[in-house]
Amino acid sequence: MAGLTRAPVLARAAGLVVLGVLTVVILRRGLTPPLGGVLGLVHMVDLVFHEAGHVIFRIFGVFVGTLGGSLNQVLVPAVCTGYFLWHGQVAAAAVTLFWAGESLADVAIYVADGRDMKLPLLAEGLTHDWNWILSELSLRNHAEPIGRVVFALGGLVMLAALALLALDLLRAAAEPPVGVVSSADTRDRKVT
């Protein structure tokens, strides 16, 4: 029981609860845009990476530049996840994987709006990315079903993040506290 009160275990447990609640809120919200609160703030962060993606990917042409907003919005947290996994920081990787899933869900709202274009854009006269992309692919009339598929993928990624964090929580709970020597360690030491 002492292993459950250590700070790393409690931090992972709290993170699991917070991400679990956010997952439920996002999944229940569906394709409705976030209007405020924590998810509204996260949407604004997503938007910064989205807009940067247009600039970054524009060198590959108009189509990729337009798609690059949504691509970059998901790519940034995905790359962060890879970095954290590479360095063995599983809890951090779970958080950024959750962010990638949330970002996919955020993109899904934009995709689903590709035909009707009811979402407000940053300024008057801007092109609705997904209206243009889906029109170029002759898929504009399928915007909502495509958005639902992207949303479902985002939901799966968020659930994978929760599973990853739960596994890391179990691993952390099973580790002996720092400074505690297990009986197996003392048997293996030679007396000098």
Number of C-alpha atoms within 10 A of each C-alpha: 6 8 15 16 12 15 12 16 20 16 14 21 19 12 19 22 13 11 21 17 12 17 21 13 12 22 17 10 11 17 21 14 17 18 10 11 9 11 17 13 13 16 20 14 13 26 20 13 20 25 16 17 24 21 13 14 19 17 10 11 9 13 14 17 19 24 19 25 26 27 20 24 25 26 19 18 23 20 16 18 25 16 15 19 15 11 10 11 14 20 25 17 25 29 23 23 29 30 26 27 28 28 30 27 29 29 27 30 22 25 30 26 21 27 20 12 16 10 13 9 12 8 7 7 7 9 12 19 23 25 21 18 19 18 16 11 8 10 16 21 15 15 22 20 13 18 24 18 15 21 27 18 17 28 23 14 22 31 20 16 28 23 14 19 25 18 16 19 22 14 11 19 21 12 11 13 17 7 6 9 10 10 8 8 9 10 9 8 8 6 6 3
